[in-house]
Structures are given as structure tokens and as C-alpha cells.
């Protein structure tokens, strides 16, 4: 039986839907939303599924880049 869906699961899915809704989805999230998404994705365990875990690592890399852009400025990434 699947685990109970938590409020954090709902929040993670909501933020992921925002970024996947359009090509520029990452730019639609605020710094606080990006940091929260990073926290939620890091908590989720995908070790049972190799492909899902690899996708998680790629997503976290993109999130980290976007957080850096928001905190330090986008000058070098334009």
C-alpha cells in the first residue's frame, strides 16, 4: 500500500508543476520558492529507482544554478 500523501508532497508537486508548465518555468519562481523546492526535493528518497534518482540529481543541479542566479545576479549566465 502506498504511503500517505503528505502536505509536503502536495507542495513539492505544486512547485514542480509551476516549473514544468512552461519553457521559462524556473524563472517564474521566487528565491524563497526555489529554496523550498530544493529542500523538498532533497528530502524525497528515490534510491529505489535509478532513473528517478538520476532525474532528481539533475533537477537539484538546475535548482542550484537558478538559486545562484537569483542571489548573485544573472550577468554571467546571459
FENSULVEN-V113185 format. One record per pair of residues at least 24 apart in sequence whose C-alpha atoms are under 6 Angstrom apart, sorted by the first residue. I is the first residue (numbers start at 0). J is the second residue. Records with the same first field share a line. If there is no record, write none. Layout:
I: J + J
This chain:
none
